[in-house]
Amino acid sequence: MHKAVFLDKDGTINEDLGYINDPRDLKLIPGSAEAIKMLNDAGYKVIVISNQSGIARGYIQENMIQTLNKILHKHILNGGGHVDSIYYCPHHPEIGLHPYKKNCDCRKPSPGMLKRGAKEHGIDLSQSYMIGDRVSDIEAGKNAGCKTILTLTGYGKEEQKALHEKQITPDHVAKDLLEAVKWVLSNDRNS
C-alpha cells in the first residue's frame, strides 16, 4: 500500500482567481511545484482533488477544466515534479444544469475522490494526508481517515474561523503548500 498526499487545486497549488476561462490565467502559488517534487522524491503518490461546481453552474465548460488540469500538470512537470492523478467533481447539489445538478459522493466534504484515488492507486488512507485551503478540504480528509493540513493561501485565512466554529481542527496549519509538505515529511520521519 502506498502513502499519498491529496491536494486541493485552486487556492492550494494555484492562485484562486475564480472561474478561469483562459488557460494563460493559471498561475502556480510560489513553491507549489517544488513542494510536489519533494513529495515525489519521498515516494508519495500525489493526487489532486478539486470541486469544480462552475461546470454545474454553467460558468465554465468541462473541457476547459480538463485543459486547465493539463496545463497545471505541465507547470508542475516544468518544476521537476508530477501528479499521479487529477480528479474533479463537476456537480452541485442545488444549482445547475443536467446532468451536473445532483447530490454525489465526490463533492468535498464527501470523501469520494479520495476513496477513488485510494482504490485506483493502492493507497492506505490512514497513512495519507489531505492539504487544502477550505473547510470542505479538511472535512473530506477527515471523512476519508487522512491527516489534514490547512494552508493559509487561497481562502485559508478566512476559513480558520469557520473551522473553529465547526470545532474542526486540522492536524496542522501551514503558510502555504511548501510549508505543509515540509511538515508532512518531518512528521513522517518522526513517527
Contacts in CASP RR format, 6 or more apart in sequence:
PFRMAT RR
TARGET T0000
AUTHOR 0000-0000-0000
METHOD contacts of the structure
MODEL  1
MHKAVFLDKDGTINEDLGYINDPRDLKLIPGSAEAIKMLNDAGYKVIVIS
NQSGIARGYIQENMIQTLNKILHKHILNGGGHVDSIYYCPHHPEIGLHPY
KKNCDCRKPSPGMLKRGAKEHGIDLSQSYMIGDRVSDIEAGKNAGCKTIL
TLTGYGKEEQKALHEKQITPDHVAKDLLEAVKWVLSNDRNS
1 122 0 8 1.000
1 123 0 8 1.000
1 124 0 8 1.000
1 127 0 8 1.000
2 43 0 8 1.000
2 44 0 8 1.000
2 45 0 8 1.000
2 121 0 8 1.000
2 122 0 8 1.000
2 123 0 8 1.000
2 124 0 8 1.000
3 43 0 8 1.000
3 44 0 8 1.000
3 45 0 8 1.000
3 123 0 8 1.000
3 124 0 8 1.000
3 127 0 8 1.000
3 128 0 8 1.000
3 188 0 8 1.000
4 44 0 8 1.000
4 45 0 8 1.000
4 46 0 8 1.000
4 47 0 8 1.000
4 84 0 8 1.000
4 117 0 8 1.000
4 118 0 8 1.000
4 121 0 8 1.000
4 123 0 8 1.000
4 128 0 8 1.000
4 129 0 8 1.000
5 39 0 8 1.000
5 44 0 8 1.000
5 45 0 8 1.000
5 46 0 8 1.000
5 47 0 8 1.000
5 128 0 8 1.000
5 129 0 8 1.000
5 130 0 8 1.000
5 131 0 8 1.000
5 181 0 8 1.000
5 184 0 8 1.000
6 47 0 8 1.000
6 48 0 8 1.000
6 49 0 8 1.000
6 113 0 8 1.000
6 114 0 8 1.000
6 128 0 8 1.000
6 129 0 8 1.000
6 130 0 8 1.000
6 131 0 8 1.000
6 141 0 8 1.000
6 144 0 8 1.000
6 146 0 8 1.000
7 13 0 8 1.000
7 36 0 8 1.000
7 46 0 8 1.000
7 47 0 8 1.000
7 48 0 8 1.000
7 49 0 8 1.000
7 83 0 8 1.000
7 131 0 8 1.000
7 132 0 8 1.000
7 177 0 8 1.000
8 48 0 8 1.000
8 49 0 8 1.000
8 50 0 8 1.000
8 108 0 8 1.000
8 130 0 8 1.000
8 131 0 8 1.000
8 132 0 8 1.000
8 133 0 8 1.000
8 134 0 8 1.000
8 137 0 8 1.000
9 48 0 8 1.000
9 49 0 8 1.000
9 50 0 8 1.000
9 72 0 8 1.000
9 86 0 8 1.000
9 88 0 8 1.000
10 16 0 8 1.000
10 17 0 8 1.000
10 18 0 8 1.000
10 50 0 8 1.000
10 154 0 8 1.000
11 29 0 8 1.000
11 132 0 8 1.000
11 133 0 8 1.000
11 151 0 8 1.000
11 153 0 8 1.000
11 154 0 8 1.000
11 155 0 8 1.000
12 29 0 8 1.000
12 32 0 8 1.000
12 131 0 8 1.000
12 132 0 8 1.000
12 133 0 8 1.000
12 137 0 8 1.000
12 151 0 8 1.000
12 153 0 8 1.000
12 154 0 8 1.000
12 177 0 8 1.000
13 28 0 8 1.000
13 29 0 8 1.000
13 32 0 8 1.000
13 36 0 8 1.000
13 48 0 8 1.000
13 72 0 8 1.000
13 76 0 8 1.000
13 177 0 8 1.000
14 26 0 8 1.000
14 27 0 8 1.000
14 28 0 8 1.000
14 29 0 8 1.000
14 32 0 8 1.000
14 72 0 8 1.000
14 75 0 8 1.000
15 27 0 8 1.000
15 28 0 8 1.000
15 29 0 8 1.000
15 154 0 8 1.000
16 133 0 8 1.000
16 154 0 8 1.000
16 155 0 8 1.000
17 25 0 8 1.000
17 27 0 8 1.000
19 54 0 8 1.000
19 59 0 8 1.000
19 60 0 8 1.000
20 26 0 8 1.000
20 60 0 8 1.000
20 64 0 8 1.000
20 68 0 8 1.000
21 60 0 8 1.000
21 64 0 8 1.000
23 64 0 8 1.000
23 67 0 8 1.000
23 68 0 8 1.000
23 71 0 8 1.000
26 68 0 8 1.000
26 71 0 8 1.000
26 72 0 8 1.000
26 75 0 8 1.000
28 72 0 8 1.000
28 75 0 8 1.000
28 76 0 8 1.000
29 153 0 8 1.000
29 176 0 8 1.000
29 177 0 8 1.000
30 176 0 8 1.000
30 178 0 8 1.000
31 176 0 8 1.000
31 177 0 8 1.000
31 178 0 8 1.000
32 76 0 8 1.000
32 176 0 8 1.000
32 177 0 8 1.000
32 178 0 8 1.000
33 75 0 8 1.000
33 76 0 8 1.000
33 78 0 8 1.000
33 79 0 8 1.000
33 80 0 8 1.000
33 81 0 8 1.000
34 79 0 8 1.000
34 178 0 8 1.000
35 177 0 8 1.000
35 178 0 8 1.000
35 180 0 8 1.000
35 181 0 8 1.000
35 182 0 8 1.000
36 46 0 8 1.000
36 76 0 8 1.000
36 81 0 8 1.000
36 82 0 8 1.000
36 83 0 8 1.000
36 177 0 8 1.000
36 181 0 8 1.000
37 79 0 8 1.000
37 80 0 8 1.000
37 81 0 8 1.000
38 181 0 8 1.000
38 182 0 8 1.000
38 185 0 8 1.000
39 46 0 8 1.000
39 181 0 8 1.000
39 184 0 8 1.000
39 185 0 8 1.000
40 46 0 8 1.000
40 80 0 8 1.000
40 81 0 8 1.000
40 82 0 8 1.000
42 185 0 8 1.000
42 188 0 8 1.000
44 184 0 8 1.000
45 84 0 8 1.000
45 121 0 8 1.000
45 123 0 8 1.000
46 82 0 8 1.000
46 83 0 8 1.000
46 84 0 8 1.000
47 83 0 8 1.000
47 84 0 8 1.000
47 85 0 8 1.000
47 86 0 8 1.000
47 87 0 8 1.000
47 114 0 8 1.000
47 117 0 8 1.000
47 121 0 8 1.000
47 123 0 8 1.000
48 69 0 8 1.000
48 72 0 8 1.000
48 83 0 8 1.000
48 85 0 8 1.000
48 86 0 8 1.000
48 87 0 8 1.000
49 86 0 8 1.000
49 87 0 8 1.000
49 88 0 8 1.000
49 89 0 8 1.000
49 108 0 8 1.000
49 113 0 8 1.000
49 114 0 8 1.000
49 140 0 8 1.000
50 86 0 8 1.000
50 87 0 8 1.000
50 88 0 8 1.000
50 89 0 8 1.000
51 88 0 8 1.000
51 89 0 8 1.000
51 107 0 8 1.000
51 108 0 8 1.000
51 136 0 8 1.000
52 60 0 8 1.000
52 65 0 8 1.000
52 88 0 8 1.000
52 89 0 8 1.000
52 90 0 8 1.000
53 89 0 8 1.000
53 90 0 8 1.000
53 91 0 8 1.000
53 92 0 8 1.000
53 95 0 8 1.000
53 107 0 8 1.000
54 60 0 8 1.000
54 90 0 8 1.000
54 92 0 8 1.000
55 61 0 8 1.000
55 62 0 8 1.000
55 65 0 8 1.000
55 90 0 8 1.000
55 100 0 8 1.000
56 90 0 8 1.000
56 91 0 8 1.000
56 92 0 8 1.000
56 95 0 8 1.000
56 96 0 8 1.000
56 97 0 8 1.000
56 100 0 8 1.000
56 101 0 8 1.000
57 92 0 8 1.000
57 95 0 8 1.000
57 96 0 8 1.000
58 96 0 8 1.000
58 97 0 8 1.000
62 90 0 8 1.000
65 88 0 8 1.000
65 90 0 8 1.000
69 86 0 8 1.000
69 88 0 8 1.000
72 86 0 8 1.000
73 82 0 8 1.000
73 83 0 8 1.000
73 86 0 8 1.000
76 82 0 8 1.000
76 83 0 8 1.000
84 121 0 8 1.000
85 117 0 8 1.000
85 120 0 8 1.000
85 121 0 8 1.000
87 106 0 8 1.000
87 113 0 8 1.000
87 116 0 8 1.000
87 117 0 8 1.000
88 113 0 8 1.000
89 104 0 8 1.000
89 106 0 8 1.000
89 107 0 8 1.000
89 108 0 8 1.000
89 113 0 8 1.000
90 100 0 8 1.000
91 100 0 8 1.000
91 101 0 8 1.000
91 102 0 8 1.000
91 103 0 8 1.000
91 104 0 8 1.000
91 106 0 8 1.000
91 107 0 8 1.000
92 100 0 8 1.000
92 101 0 8 1.000
92 107 0 8 1.000
93 101 0 8 1.000
93 102 0 8 1.000
93 103 0 8 1.000
93 104 0 8 1.000
93 107 0 8 1.000
94 101 0 8 1.000
95 101 0 8 1.000
104 110 0 8 1.000
105 111 0 8 1.000
105 112 0 8 1.000
106 112 0 8 1.000
106 113 0 8 1.000
106 116 0 8 1.000
108 134 0 8 1.000
108 136 0 8 1.000
108 137 0 8 1.000
108 139 0 8 1.000
108 140 0 8 1.000
109 135 0 8 1.000
109 136 0 8 1.000
109 139 0 8 1.000
109 140 0 8 1.000
109 143 0 8 1.000
110 140 0 8 1.000
110 143 0 8 1.000
111 140 0 8 1.000
111 141 0 8 1.000
111 143 0 8 1.000
111 144 0 8 1.000
111 145 0 8 1.000
112 140 0 8 1.000
112 144 0 8 1.000
113 140 0 8 1.000
114 125 0 8 1.000
114 128 0 8 1.000
114 130 0 8 1.000
114 140 0 8 1.000
114 141 0 8 1.000
114 143 0 8 1.000
114 144 0 8 1.000
114 146 0 8 1.000
115 125 0 8 1.000
115 144 0 8 1.000
117 123 0 8 1.000
118 124 0 8 1.000
118 125 0 8 1.000
118 128 0 8 1.000
118 144 0 8 1.000
125 144 0 8 1.000
125 145 0 8 1.000
125 146 0 8 1.000
126 145 0 8 1.000
126 146 0 8 1.000
128 144 0 8 1.000
128 146 0 8 1.000
128 147 0 8 1.000
129 146 0 8 1.000
129 147 0 8 1.000
129 148 0 8 1.000
129 149 0 8 1.000
129 184 0 8 1.000
130 137 0 8 1.000
130 138 0 8 1.000
130 140 0 8 1.000
130 141 0 8 1.000
130 142 0 8 1.000
130 144 0 8 1.000
130 146 0 8 1.000
130 147 0 8 1.000
130 148 0 8 1.000
130 149 0 8 1.000
131 137 0 8 1.000
131 148 0 8 1.000
131 149 0 8 1.000
131 151 0 8 1.000
131 174 0 8 1.000
131 177 0 8 1.000
131 180 0 8 1.000
131 181 0 8 1.000
131 184 0 8 1.000
132 138 0 8 1.000
132 149 0 8 1.000
132 150 0 8 1.000
132 151 0 8 1.000
132 156 0 8 1.000
133 150 0 8 1.000
133 151 0 8 1.000
133 152 0 8 1.000
133 153 0 8 1.000
133 154 0 8 1.000
133 155 0 8 1.000
133 156 0 8 1.000
133 159 0 8 1.000
134 155 0 8 1.000
134 156 0 8 1.000
134 159 0 8 1.000
135 159 0 8 1.000
135 162 0 8 1.000
135 163 0 8 1.000
135 166 0 8 1.000
135 168 0 8 1.000
137 148 0 8 1.000
137 150 0 8 1.000
138 148 0 8 1.000
138 150 0 8 1.000
138 163 0 8 1.000
138 168 0 8 1.000
138 170 0 8 1.000
139 168 0 8 1.000
141 148 0 8 1.000
142 148 0 8 1.000
142 168 0 8 1.000
147 171 0 8 1.000
147 172 0 8 1.000
147 187 0 8 1.000
148 170 0 8 1.000
148 171 0 8 1.000
148 172 0 8 1.000
149 170 0 8 1.000
149 171 0 8 1.000
149 172 0 8 1.000
149 173 0 8 1.000
149 174 0 8 1.000
149 180 0 8 1.000
149 183 0 8 1.000
149 184 0 8 1.000
150 156 0 8 1.000
150 159 0 8 1.000
150 160 0 8 1.000
150 163 0 8 1.000
150 170 0 8 1.000
150 172 0 8 1.000
150 173 0 8 1.000
150 174 0 8 1.000
151 173 0 8 1.000
151 174 0 8 1.000
151 175 0 8 1.000
151 176 0 8 1.000
151 177 0 8 1.000
151 179 0 8 1.000
151 180 0 8 1.000
152 160 0 8 1.000
152 173 0 8 1.000
152 174 0 8 1.000
152 175 0 8 1.000
152 176 0 8 1.000
153 175 0 8 1.000
153 176 0 8 1.000
153 177 0 8 1.000
160 173 0 8 1.000
163 169 0 8 1.000
163 170 0 8 1.000
172 180 0 8 1.000
172 183 0 8 1.000
172 187 0 8 1.000
174 180 0 8 1.000
174 183 0 8 1.000
END
